[in-house]
Amino acid sequence: MKMLVLSVILFAIAALGGLVLGVLGLRQRDLPMWLSLIHGVIAAAGLVTLILGVIQGNAGSLPIISLVLFLIAALGGFVLFSYHLRRKPHPKSLIVIHALAAVIAFVLLLIGIL
């Protein structure tokens, strides 16, 4: 259970950076590379701790569903980061899908550990 709680904390921190990046991306503004990197690293750490929590076997079905959604969000994040590296405008639809997958996954994880 400790890993799942740590995962929630890490994803909450990553969400703060993600909110800033999402707003800037939807407004087609330049995104700070440092914030993109920190967001990605913290979210990846949250994903690793979630995987560990699920593997330990003390997770119910909601954290497992959350893990699947976070993996989908991570794939979207990698694609968005590729746009960032190429200095191309981020597709607004992908920003929204990435954010929605992450928010739904976060809520499910939170409900699952309470």
C-alpha positions as YAML, in Angstrom:
chain: A
units: angstrom
residues:
- id: 1
  name: MET
  ca: [0.00, 0.00, 0.00]
- id: 2
  name: LYS
  ca: [2.93, 2.34, 0.67]
- id: 3
  name: MET
  ca: [3.97, 2.20, -2.99]
- id: 4
  name: LEU
  ca: [0.45, 3.12, -4.09]
- id: 5
  name: VAL
  ca: [0.37, 6.11, -1.74]
- id: 6
  name: LEU
  ca: [3.79, 7.22, -2.98]
- id: 7
  name: SER
  ca: [2.51, 6.83, -6.52]
- id: 8
  name: VAL
  ca: [-0.45, 9.13, -5.77]
- id: 9
  name: ILE
  ca: [1.90, 11.75, -4.33]
- id: 10
  name: LEU
  ca: [4.23, 11.60, -7.33]
- id: 11
  name: PHE
  ca: [1.36, 11.79, -9.82]
- id: 12
  name: ALA
  ca: [-0.12, 14.76, -7.92]
- id: 13
  name: ILE
  ca: [3.19, 16.63, -8.20]
- id: 14
  name: ALA
  ca: [3.51, 15.69, -11.89]
- id: 15
  name: ALA
  ca: [-0.05, 16.94, -12.44]
- id: 16
  name: LEU
  ca: [0.91, 20.44, -11.30]
- id: 17
  name: GLY
  ca: [3.54, 20.68, -14.01]
- id: 18
  name: GLY
  ca: [1.21, 18.98, -16.47]
- id: 19
  name: LEU
  ca: [-1.46, 21.58, -15.84]
- id: 20
  name: VAL
  ca: [0.94, 24.40, -16.70]
- id: 21
  name: LEU
  ca: [2.21, 22.54, -19.77]
- id: 22
  name: GLY
  ca: [-1.32, 21.73, -20.91]
- id: 23
  name: VAL
  ca: [-2.51, 25.33, -20.68]
- id: 24
  name: LEU
  ca: [0.57, 26.60, -22.51]
- id: 25
  name: GLY
  ca: [0.26, 23.90, -25.15]
- id: 26
  name: LEU
  ca: [-3.42, 24.60, -25.79]
- id: 27
  name: ARG
  ca: [-2.55, 28.28, -26.21]
- id: 28
  name: GLN
  ca: [0.24, 27.23, -28.62]
- id: 29
  name: ARG
  ca: [2.87, 28.91, -26.46]
- id: 30
  name: ASP
  ca: [6.47, 27.82, -26.07]
- id: 31
  name: LEU
  ca: [6.81, 25.12, -23.45]
- id: 32
  name: PRO
  ca: [9.75, 25.26, -21.04]
- id: 33
  name: MET
  ca: [11.95, 22.24, -21.64]
- id: 34
  name: TRP
  ca: [12.93, 22.05, -17.97]
- id: 35
  name: LEU
  ca: [9.28, 21.76, -16.94]
- id: 36
  name: SER
  ca: [8.59, 19.09, -19.56]
- id: 37
  name: LEU
  ca: [11.55, 17.06, -18.30]
- id: 38
  name: ILE
  ca: [10.61, 17.39, -14.63]
- id: 39
  name: HIS
  ca: [6.97, 16.51, -15.41]
- id: 40
  name: GLY
  ca: [8.06, 13.42, -17.33]
- id: 41
  name: VAL
  ca: [10.57, 12.22, -14.75]
- id: 42
  name: ILE
  ca: [8.17, 12.60, -11.83]
- id: 43
  name: ALA
  ca: [5.34, 10.97, -13.77]
- id: 44
  name: ALA
  ca: [7.67, 8.10, -14.72]
- id: 45
  name: ALA
  ca: [8.60, 7.67, -11.06]
- id: 46
  name: GLY
  ca: [4.89, 7.57, -10.24]
- id: 47
  name: LEU
  ca: [4.38, 4.93, -12.92]
- id: 48
  name: VAL
  ca: [7.23, 2.79, -11.58]
- id: 49
  name: THR
  ca: [5.91, 2.97, -8.02]
- id: 50
  name: LEU
  ca: [2.42, 2.12, -9.27]
- id: 51
  name: ILE
  ca: [3.77, -0.90, -11.13]
- id: 52
  name: LEU
  ca: [5.62, -2.01, -8.00]
- id: 53
  name: GLY
  ca: [2.50, -1.54, -5.89]
- id: 54
  name: VAL
  ca: [0.44, -3.63, -8.31]
- id: 55
  name: ILE
  ca: [3.11, -6.34, -8.53]
- id: 56
  name: GLN
  ca: [3.25, -6.60, -4.74]
- id: 57
  name: GLY
  ca: [-0.29, -7.92, -4.98]
- id: 58
  name: ASN
  ca: [-1.98, -5.60, -2.53]
- id: 59
  name: ALA
  ca: [-3.83, -3.63, -5.20]
- id: 60
  name: GLY
  ca: [-7.47, -4.04, -6.11]
- id: 61
  name: SER
  ca: [-8.95, -3.69, -9.57]
- id: 62
  name: LEU
  ca: [-9.03, 0.14, -9.61]
- id: 63
  name: PRO
  ca: [-5.24, 0.57, -9.27]
- id: 64
  name: ILE
  ca: [-4.77, -1.97, -12.07]
- id: 65
  name: ILE
  ca: [-7.17, -0.09, -14.34]
- id: 66
  name: SER
  ca: [-5.38, 3.09, -13.31]
- id: 67
  name: LEU
  ca: [-2.06, 1.55, -14.33]
- id: 68
  name: VAL
  ca: [-3.40, 0.75, -17.80]
- id: 69
  name: LEU
  ca: [-4.69, 4.30, -18.22]
- id: 70
  name: PHE
  ca: [-1.43, 5.80, -16.97]
- id: 71
  name: LEU
  ca: [0.46, 3.66, -19.51]
- id: 72
  name: ILE
  ca: [-1.77, 5.07, -22.25]
- id: 73
  name: ALA
  ca: [-1.16, 8.59, -20.91]
- id: 74
  name: ALA
  ca: [2.58, 7.90, -20.89]
- id: 75
  name: LEU
  ca: [2.51, 6.90, -24.56]
- id: 76
  name: GLY
  ca: [0.70, 10.14, -25.35]
- id: 77
  name: GLY
  ca: [3.28, 12.00, -23.28]
- id: 78
  name: PHE
  ca: [6.12, 10.49, -25.29]
- id: 79
  name: VAL
  ca: [4.46, 11.60, -28.52]
- id: 80
  name: LEU
  ca: [3.89, 15.09, -27.13]
- id: 81
  name: PHE
  ca: [7.52, 15.24, -26.03]
- id: 82
  name: SER
  ca: [8.60, 14.32, -29.56]
- id: 83
  name: TYR
  ca: [6.73, 17.39, -30.82]
- id: 84
  name: HIS
  ca: [8.50, 19.43, -28.17]
- id: 85
  name: LEU
  ca: [11.92, 18.16, -29.28]
- id: 86
  name: ARG
  ca: [11.11, 18.93, -32.92]
- id: 87
  name: ARG
  ca: [9.85, 22.39, -31.93]
- id: 88
  name: LYS
  ca: [6.50, 21.74, -33.60]
- id: 89
  name: PRO
  ca: [3.08, 22.79, -32.32]
- id: 90
  name: HIS
  ca: [1.52, 20.17, -30.09]
- id: 91
  name: PRO
  ca: [-1.77, 18.74, -31.39]
- id: 92
  name: LYS
  ca: [-4.49, 20.07, -29.11]
- id: 93
  name: SER
  ca: [-6.48, 16.85, -29.36]
- id: 94
  name: LEU
  ca: [-3.51, 14.82, -28.10]
- id: 95
  name: ILE
  ca: [-2.96, 17.26, -25.22]
- id: 96
  name: VAL
  ca: [-6.59, 16.78, -24.17]
- id: 97
  name: ILE
  ca: [-6.48, 12.97, -24.53]
- id: 98
  name: HIS
  ca: [-3.22, 12.77, -22.57]
- id: 99
  name: ALA
  ca: [-4.63, 14.96, -19.79]
- id: 100
  name: LEU
  ca: [-7.97, 13.14, -19.62]
- id: 101
  name: ALA
  ca: [-6.33, 9.72, -19.45]
- id: 102
  name: ALA
  ca: [-4.02, 10.91, -16.67]
- id: 103
  name: VAL
  ca: [-6.79, 12.61, -14.66]
- id: 104
  name: ILE
  ca: [-9.12, 9.61, -14.91]
- id: 105
  name: ALA
  ca: [-6.26, 7.28, -13.98]
- id: 106
  name: PHE
  ca: [-5.38, 9.49, -11.00]
- id: 107
  name: VAL
  ca: [-8.96, 9.59, -9.72]
- id: 108
  name: LEU
  ca: [-9.31, 5.82, -10.05]
- id: 109
  name: LEU
  ca: [-6.03, 5.28, -8.23]
- id: 110
  name: LEU
  ca: [-7.06, 7.65, -5.46]
- id: 111
  name: ILE
  ca: [-10.43, 5.92, -5.04]
- id: 112
  name: GLY
  ca: [-8.69, 2.55, -5.16]
- id: 113
  name: ILE
  ca: [-6.40, 3.27, -2.22]
- id: 114
  name: LEU
  ca: [-9.01, 4.92, -0.01]
...
